[in-house]
Amino acid sequence: SHGGDLMSQELWEKKKREFMKLQEDLKIRTIQQDMEIVDLREVDPTTYQADLKIKIKHNLDEKVSKIRVDIQMSPGPRTQINPYPYEVVTYEEHMLDV
């Protein structure tokens, strides 16, 4: 839930429905999730790319996925919720082959 705190207002409005649905789903299902950063790259001074390996366990079922996350940041105001002088303006996930 803290990821939304680092987003620009415009990006939050685009992603809000997706994040709220995920929050509601997690209230219904109990899962365990482990995440490993496989690779982290600076594309340019404001754009970063991370490859993540995610393992999700639900009851006896286990699923492993790899995703690529693209994040673009821009200078933003410091707030009580976001103490960093940046905000995320673009956030995209893409599934990778396992």
For each residue, the residues with C-beta under 8 A, 3 or more apart:
1: 4 5 19 23
2: 5 6
3: 6 7 19 91
4: 1 7 12 15 16 19
5: 1 2 81 82
6: 2 3 82 84 86 87 88
7: 3 4 11 12 15 87 88 89 91
8: 11 12 74 76 87 88 89
9: 12 13
10: 13 14 89
11: 7 8 14 15 87 88 89 90 91
12: 4 7 8 9 15 16
13: 9 10 16
14: 10 11
15: 4 7 11 12 18 19 91
16: 4 12 13 19 20
17: 20 21
18: 15 21 22
19: 1 3 4 15 16 22 23
20: 16 17 23 24
21: 17 18 24 25
22: 18 19 25 26
23: 1 19 20 26 27
24: 20 21 27 28
25: 21 22 28 29
26: 22 23 29 31
27: 23 24
28: 24 25
29: 25 26 58
30: 58
31: 26 56 57 58
32: 56 57 58
33: 54 55 56 57
34: 54 55
35: 52 53 54 55
36: 52 53 54
37: 40 50 51 52
38: 51 52 53 66
39: 50 51
40: 37 48 49 50 51
41: 48 49 50
42: 45 47 48
43: 47 48 49
44: 47
45: 42
46: 72 73 74
47: 42 43 44 70 71 72 73
48: 40 41 42 43 70 71 72 73
49: 40 41 43 68 69 70 71
50: 37 39 40 41 68 69 71
51: 37 38 39 40 66 67 68 69 96
52: 35 36 37 38 66 67 68 69
53: 35 36 38 64 65 66
54: 33 34 35 36 64 65 66 67
55: 33 34 35 62 63 64
56: 31 32 33 62 63 64 65
57: 31 32 33 61 62
58: 29 30 31 32 61
59:
60:
61: 57 58
62: 55 56 57
63: 55 56
64: 53 54 55 56 98
65: 53 54 56 95 98
66: 38 51 52 53 54 95 96 97 98
67: 51 52 54 93 94 95 96
68: 49 50 51 52 93 94 96
69: 49 50 51 52 91 92 93
70: 47 48 49 90 91 92 93 94
71: 47 48 49 50 88 90 91
72: 46 47 48 88 89 90
73: 46 47 48 86 87 88 89
74: 8 46 86 87 89
75: 85 86 87
76: 8 82 84 85 86 87
77: 85
78: 82 83 84 85
79: 82 83
80: 83
81: 5
82: 5 6 76 78 79 87
83: 78 79 80
84: 6 76 78
85: 75 76 77 78
86: 6 73 74 75 76
87: 6 7 8 11 73 74 75 76 82
88: 6 7 8 11 71 72 73 91
89: 7 8 10 11 72 73 74
90: 11 70 71 72
91: 3 7 11 15 69 70 71 88
92: 69 70
93: 67 68 69 70
94: 67 68 70
95: 65 66 67
96: 51 66 67 68
97: 66
98: 64 65 66
